């Protein structure tokens, strides 16, 4: 995916959320507690509530995006830039480009994404037929499959 296509496709927070939903629940929403496939969407809180057991789950729960105050658009941009094969951008450059207020926040984002990158090879082991993915989507899938990471875990 090129820069122009990326800008068009993920121009809003809602478009990022929709894409995240499609990747996280490829066959549609399934309740993590009871397996039911119907839900209510709580717009202001961005929660999905199972119609059967009333369990509420966030789209970002259990991922590196969990409890983040950074917009999904900023996360998507960071992932896109880091997924480029020839990308040699410094953390400071990424912080400035994406207008992230603190270096600590940029550092945390980059390190969470790097942990996801390290695990993506294990997650994407070929089994039979291989479907060619864009580097961005492969890395985004890895970010979703990487458990939530805290700052103290990164420092250790």
Secondary structure as the mmCIF struct_conf table of DSSP 4:
data_model
#
loop_
_struct_conf.conf_type_id
_struct_conf.id
_struct_conf.beg_label_comp_id
_struct_conf.beg_label_asym_id
_struct_conf.beg_label_seq_id
_struct_conf.end_label_comp_id
_struct_conf.end_label_asym_id
_struct_conf.end_label_seq_id
HELX_RH_AL_P HELX_RH_AL_P1 UNK A 3 UNK A 9
TURN_TY1_P TURN_TY1_P1 UNK A 10 UNK A 10
BEND BEND1 UNK A 11 UNK A 12
HELX_RH_AL_P HELX_RH_AL_P2 UNK A 13 UNK A 24
TURN_TY1_P TURN_TY1_P2 UNK A 25 UNK A 27
BEND BEND2 UNK A 28 UNK A 28
TURN_TY1_P TURN_TY1_P3 UNK A 32 UNK A 34
STRN STRN1 UNK A 39 UNK A 42
TURN_TY1_P TURN_TY1_P4 UNK A 43 UNK A 46
STRN STRN2 UNK A 47 UNK A 50
TURN_TY1_P TURN_TY1_P5 UNK A 51 UNK A 53
STRN STRN3 UNK A 56 UNK A 58
TURN_TY1_P TURN_TY1_P6 UNK A 59 UNK A 62
BEND BEND3 UNK A 63 UNK A 63
TURN_TY1_P TURN_TY1_P7 UNK A 64 UNK A 67
BEND BEND4 UNK A 70 UNK A 70
HELX_RH_AL_P HELX_RH_AL_P3 UNK A 72 UNK A 83
BEND BEND5 UNK A 84 UNK A 84
TURN_TY1_P TURN_TY1_P8 UNK A 85 UNK A 86
HELX_RH_AL_P HELX_RH_AL_P4 UNK A 91 UNK A 97
TURN_TY1_P TURN_TY1_P9 UNK A 98 UNK A 99
BEND BEND6 UNK A 101 UNK A 101
HELX_RH_AL_P HELX_RH_AL_P5 UNK A 103 UNK A 123
TURN_TY1_P TURN_TY1_P10 UNK A 124 UNK A 124
BEND BEND7 UNK A 128 UNK A 129
HELX_RH_AL_P HELX_RH_AL_P6 UNK A 135 UNK A 145
BEND BEND8 UNK A 146 UNK A 146
HELX_LH_PP_P HELX_LH_PP_P1 UNK A 147 UNK A 148
HELX_RH_AL_P HELX_RH_AL_P7 UNK A 151 UNK A 155
#
